[in-house]
Amino acid sequence: MLVSLEALKDFNSITVVDDDHLLYESLQAGYKRLEEMLDYTLESEILTEYYKGHGDNELIVNKFPVTVAKDIWDDSTFVFADATKIDPDDILLLPPDSTYGIIRLITGKFTASESLPNIKITYTTGYTAVTFPRDLKNATLMLASLAYRQAKGGVNSVEGDQEDITVTWFKNAKEIANRYRKVR
């Protein structure tokens, strides 16, 4: 998980350990809820996938953000030998953080294939604790705080400012998630 229990306790100004187990479960629930809103997993992982080339210089992969496009092969014989590996200096991630999983060749184009996938790519997607955007961390903390308050019986039964903050947290978390959602 990319957000710590201590960060959740700080966010809620909690200094005691009495509810640590409940807070951790709430953190997991908030994290899972954010992943559901985004429709992708947040943590970094290395993937290998196959695609059909379309005769252009762009490839849009299934998962993002792409942090590293480690190896790409373009092989119409489907063997994916070293000789068909694309020079790493010819690979560009767009935008620079590849928020949307777009990989572009600087020179040349991917070979078009009408039958089998002729492009093999190994890439790293997702975030680490260091690269996790601050606003997504805050969205996680807001959603986890909501789960914690609900578990404590405070979301629907509290009046005034407490009720207002829970509505605000959910709206804010949703707005943040919408900026990172997969739209294709």
SULSULZI-V769147 format. One record per backbone hydrogen bond with DSSP energy under -0.5 kcal/mol. NH is the residue of the N-H (numbers start at 1). CO is the residue of the C=O. If there is no record, write none. Layout:
# SULSULZI-V769147
NH:CO
NH:CO
This chain:
# SULSULZI-V769147
8:4
9:5
10:6
11:7
12:8
13:10
14:9
15:13
20:17
23:19
24:20
25:21
26:22
27:23
28:24
29:25
30:26
31:27
32:28
33:29
34:30
35:31
36:32
37:33
38:34
39:35
40:35
44:127
45:125
47:123
49:121
51:119
59:103
61:59
61:101
65:98
66:98
67:65
67:124
68:124
70:68
70:122
71:122
73:120
74:84
75:118
78:75
84:81
85:82
86:72
90:87
91:88
92:104
94:102
98:95
101:98
102:94
103:59
103:101
104:92
105:57
106:90
110:56
113:53
118:51
119:51
120:73
121:49
122:71
123:47
123:121
124:68
125:45
126:65
127:42
132:128
137:133
138:134
139:135
140:136
141:137
142:138
143:139
144:140
145:141
146:142
147:143
148:144
149:145
150:146
151:147
152:148
153:150
154:149
155:149
158:154
162:159
164:160
165:161
166:162
167:163
168:164
169:165
170:166
171:167
172:168
173:169
174:170
175:171
176:172
177:173
178:174
179:175
179:176
180:176
180:177
181:177
182:38
183:181
184:182
